[in-house]
Amino acid sequence: MSNDKAIETPPMTVLCVDDELNILKSMKRLLYKQNFQLLLAESGSIALELMEKHKVQLIISDMKMPEMSGAALLEKVATKYPETYRILLTGYSDMESTIEAVNKGKIHRYLQKPWENQEIIQAIDEGLSNVRLKNENAKLEKLIKLQNAKLKEQNQNLEGKIQLRTKQIQLALKRIEHNNEATQKVLYNLISINPNLSGSFANSVSLLAKNLAEHLKLSKEEVENVTFAALLCEIGLLGLDTAIYSKPFDELNFNQKKEYIDQTKIAQLILSPATHLQEVSDIITCQFEYFNGSGPNQLVDTQIPIGAKILSVARDYWRYSMGRITPEKMEETEVRLSMKKFLGTRYDPKILEVLLNTPNIASDEFIEKPIPSHALKVGMTLKSNIFNDAHILVLPKGHVFTEKTITKLVQFEKSQTEPLSLIVEDNQTATAELL
């Protein structure tokens, strides 16, 4: 449970406008117990004065009023306060002028007199819900813009590479729409150049998904689709702040978890130009749906693509194993026990049972193996930070080893209680493989 204190939002404000005092009194009796602040005005001019002093989320006005009609009032409100929800009260004989008012004043809704009390309350509730939803969307858009700006500031070089690769992908997809092998390489490169994502994770998930699909005797095309979708399952993370996916999922707050799940929407946008990859896109988009229908879109069992259900099992197996869900990495037995708790709820039983009952179905051939300090070579690149026993950073990831730094690190290791295990990349070997 989050320790953050909930921030109470002020109640919304509803303004009722009618030149008849008894109507306003009726409105007050009807609405005073509702969960919003109520303002009353006897004319259009008074209503506009009130709106200059108060932020009004919804206005409900009678059509026929002296000096300024309800239609004229709501037209002014639409111009000056476009975010305010507008309701017009009108008689049966005013339909022609009502239609004109709907067009000019951009009326959201009109109610005919005499009205039912419940109808008025329901209309106001729906209008305020509409305003609330728009406000939440606006806040979300603002938050996304702020996060994107922060990501741009922190990762300018990386963002430039990603934008370049994205443009290259979009151009390449048009030229090689029917060449799946080339498309796969381009999309995988987009992930592999990001230092905050792991090619070993992508390959491990992909291999496990392939094995599961083959055990379930899926068609060759289905096996290929889920294998490729698993390889790209994290492509949507490229559009998120690295803070969202740089620590275990269980340590994120509620909003961060929701944003993490929303990576599927970004993935869908990235893959949308590749119409021939629609089935792959559907698998990635639905990968966080739950078997019992409690996922983000409430899809249930057969409504979820079989590939997405396979990906969910394969992905979480390696997320548990690599410490991406809980802070601590889990051994294979622990992973299986943890996932078994969600049999029939989060995971499809027939898929999870294949994982649980098939020995050696999950291969660790793509997992990066640590090496001891005495095995370091000049030119190797450090792929994870090195900390001392007091958790102080000694060497950052990305450091390219020289003879001097290797010697110092070997000496430093002697002062530590435990020997160092280092994750490195041999740049010479990597270059040879590419050639």
SULLINCOR-V619840 format. One line per field, one symbol per residue. ss: DSSP state (H for helix, E for strand, - for the rest). A space follows every 50 residues. Layout:
ss: ???
This chain:
ss: ------------EEEEE---HHHHHHHHHHH-----EEEEE--HHHHHHH HHH----EEEEE-------HHHHHHHHHHH----EEEEEE-HHHHHHHHH HHHH----EEEE----HHHHHHHHHHHHHHHHHHHHHHHHHHHHHHHHHH HHHH-HHHHHHHHHHHHHHHHHHHH----HHHHHHHHHHHHH------HH HHHHHHHHHHHHHHH----HHHHHHHHHHHH---HHHHH--HHHH---HH H--HHHHHHHH-HHHHHHHHH---HHHHHHHHHHH--------------- HHH--HHHHHHHHHHHHHHHH----------HHHHHHHHH--E---E-HH HHHHHHH-------------E-HHH----EEE---EE-----EEE----E --HHHHHHHHHHH--------E-EEEHHHHHHHH-
